[in-house]
Amino acid sequence: MRIGAHVDATDPLDEAALRKADAVQFFLADPQKDWKTPQPRPDAERLRDSEVDVYIHAPYVINLATTNNRIRIPSRKLLLGHATAAAAVGAKGLIVHGGHVNAGDDIAKGFDNWRKAFAQAAESGGHAVPVLIENTAGGDNACARRFDNLARLWDAVGEYDVGFCLDTCHAHAGGEDLLDIVDRVLAITGRIDLIHANGSKDAFDSGRDRHENLDGGSIDPELVVAVVRAAGAPAIVETPGGVEGQAADIAYLRDRVGR
C-alpha cells in the first residue's frame, strides 16, 4: 500500500523523506488564481526517476462543468496543459475537482460539458496522464458531491477511461456515509484510483471542506482506515500539521491498513 501526503511543491522528494512517505501530491501552479500552463520543473528528471509515486493536483480554478464560457473554455486548455506538465514529472495521475454549474442552471448541462471536454481532448490524443475526478464537499449544483450526480457524471464521461479520486472528508461533509462508500463508488465508476484520506473539522453533510488530522475531527479514523483498505488504492493525506501532523497520519494508516 502506497501512502503519502500533499506537500509543498518546492522540493517534494525532500518533503516525502521527512514524512516517510511512499507518494507525494503537489500543485504545479498557484491553485487559486493561476491560469497559465505550468513552466518546466528543474527537478523533473529527479521526480521521474524517484521511487516515490507522484500525483499532481490541478488548480481549483478549473471548472469543466460551468456554462460560463469564460471559465469553461480556459479550463479545458488548462487541464490539458497541467496533464502535459504532470507527465513531464512522471505523475501517475492528475486530480481535478468535479466542478459545478451556477445557481439556476440545468445541471445536465454540466455533465454534458464534462463529456465535451473529454471528447475534445480525445480528438487531439487525449490527456497526457490519467485524469482523476475527485468528489467534492459542498454546493447544491455540484457534479460530484452527491453520488446520484456522480452516477450521471460517469454516464457522461466513463467511456473516456476517466479515473476517480475518493476524498473521505469531502464525502463525509458532502453527506455520503463512509461505511459502505467503496462499494457504492465502485458500482458507479468501476474504479478507485486514489484515496484522499482526510479527517473533517465539520459535521456530516455540513457542506464544508475543512480537513483535519485523522486523530481529530468528526470522522472515526478507523472508518478512514476501512475505506483505504477496502479500496486497495494508494492514499494521500491532505491534513494539517506540517511534517509532524502528516507523518503521524501516514504512520497511523500504514500501521492499520495491512491488519
Secondary structure as UniProt FT lines:
FT   STRAND          3..6
FT   HELIX           12..19
FT   STRAND          23..26
FT   TURN            31..33
FT   TURN            42..43
FT   HELIX           44..49
FT   STRAND          53..57
FT   TURN            60..61
FT   HELIX           69..88
FT   TURN            89..90
FT   STRAND          94..97
FT   TURN            103..104
FT   HELIX           107..123
FT   TURN            124..125
FT   STRAND          131..134
FT   TURN            140..141
FT   HELIX           147..157
FT   HELIX           158..160
FT   STRAND          163..167
FT   HELIX           168..173
FT   TURN            174..175
FT   TURN            179..180
FT   HELIX           181..189
FT   STRAND          194..196
FT   STRAND          199..200
FT   TURN            204..205
FT   STRAND          211..212
FT   TURN            214..215
FT   HELIX           221..231
FT   STRAND          235..237
FT   HELIX           242..257
//
